[in-house]
Every structure is written in C-alpha cells, then in structure tokens.
Amino acid sequence: MGFKKLLDSWRESAAAPRAPKAYEVRLPVDDAARLAALAEMFPGRAPEQLITELLGVALQEVAAAMPYVAGQRVISTDEQGDPIYEDVGPTPRFIELARRHLQRLEAQRRPAPEERRAPRAKRASKSRRRA
C-alpha cells in the first residue's frame, strides 16, 4: 500500500488488530507538526492511529526497497528459460524474521488452549462441591 492508498483508507476504513506491546516514541518537532496537521485533516483518526498506519506503509516500502542480490544457486527459471538465482540480500532474512515475530505476536494475542478451558474446569469443581 502506498501513501495515496493510505490516505484513501483513512477516509473509509477501520484500523487493523494491534500487538499487545505499546511503543512510545518522541517525534521531532517538524514531524509532530505534520502529524497534528493530518489529525486535523482527518478528525476521525487519533494521532496514534495515524502514526501506526504511516509506520505500516513505511515498513512496506522499506521491504520493497531492499535490494535483490543474486546468489550462486539457481532456484528456478523464468518464462523464457533464464535462471533465477536465490536472493542472498537482506530481503529473505527480513521476511523470515518478520514471519517469526508475527507468529510470536499472534500467539501472545490468543489465550493458550488450557486457559480457554480453565473456566469450565472451575465451574465443574464448584458444582461438585455443592453436590
């Protein structure tokens, strides 16, 4: 998603689920002024929402800007039969680390299976005491 699409989405949609950890940042004064201008232009969005969505777009653009560095190993061929070499640049590592952290963060958002069953077990033990 580019910044134009982000601006369009601010006019139309709700925010995505959030990670359990909060990040606190101190903005440079000029960035804080631009953030305040956006918050005034889009009053339905809190400054924290704007920061979150801007950061998301910036991270997507950083990932897209990472250079492809051709390795020695051929991993496929294209439509014309030319070799496609594995990427030994920063992109594969970034993708793998992001995937690993996403799994960890999603696991933190969900209660463990035993935590979901615990209230039922407590109720059952209370009813046994009454009997």
N, C-alpha and C positions, 0 to 999 in steps of 0.2 A: 504494500500500500504506500503510495506517495503522499506528499503533504496535501495535494489538491483533494485526493480521496478522503484524507483525514478530515479536512475542513468540511467536506460534504457529509461525512458520517457524524460530525458534531451536530449538524443540523437535524439529523434523522434518527440516530440510534442510541441505545443504552450501552453502558460500559461492560467489559468482559469480567469474568471472575478474577478475584485478586489473591495474591500469595499471602500466607499468614504473616510473613515478616514485613514490617514497615521500614522504609528507608527515609532518613532525614537528610536533606541537603540544604546548603546555604547558597543561594543563587548570586551571581554577580549582579550589581545594581541594574545594568542595562538589560540583562535577561529578565530580571524581576519586573522591570517596566514593561517589557514586551508581553510577559505573561499577564500582567494586570490589564493590558490593552486587549488581549484575547479574551480574558474573563469578562471584560465589559462588553465586548462584541458578541460573545456567546454566553449570555447570563444563565442559561440552563446548565452550564458546566462549571463545577467548582475548580479553582486553580489546581488542586491536587489531581483532578481528572485530566485536566489539560496537560499537566506535567507527565502523567502516566502514559497518555496516548502519544504525546510528542516523543517521549523516550522510546516507545514501542516502534514508531516509524523510523526513528534514528537508528535503532538496533537492526531493523530490517535492512536499512540502507548500508549500514556498516558491513553486514554479512554479504550483501550483494556486491560491495566494492572490494571484498577480499580477492586478491589475485589468484588466478589459476596458475599453478606451477606444475608443468608436466614432469612426471617421474619417468623412470626407465621401463616400468611394466605396462604392457598393453592390456587394458581391461575390457575392451570392446572394439567394434568397428562401426563407423557411421554408414549412412545410406550409400555412399559412394565406395565403400570398402576400405576407407582410410582408417588407420589405427587411432584409437582414443586411448591416451595414456592416463594412468592414475594421477590424481591431484595430490601432490606432496606439499602443497602450500598450506596456509593456515585454515582454509575452509573446512576440510574434513575434521580437523581437531575441534574447531569451533562448533560444528554441527553435533559431534559426538558429546562434547561437554554440555552443550545446551540441552540435548536429549536426556542426558543423565540427570542434570539438575531439574529438568521438567518432571521426570519420573519421581524424584525425591520430593519435590514441592507438591505434586499431586497426591502423593502418599500421605503427606502431612495434613492435607485438607480433608481427607477421608478418615473417619474413625476406623480403627482396626476391627476385624470381624468379631473378636472376643468382646470389644467394647460395645458393639451393637447388640450383642446377645446378653450382656450383663444385666440390664434392667429386667428382662424376662426371668432370669435366674433368681433375682432378688424377690420378685413378686411370687414366684413359686415357693421360695423358702418361707415367706411371710404367711402364705396360705397354709403351709404345712404346720406352722406354729399355732395357728388358730384351730386346727383340727384336733 
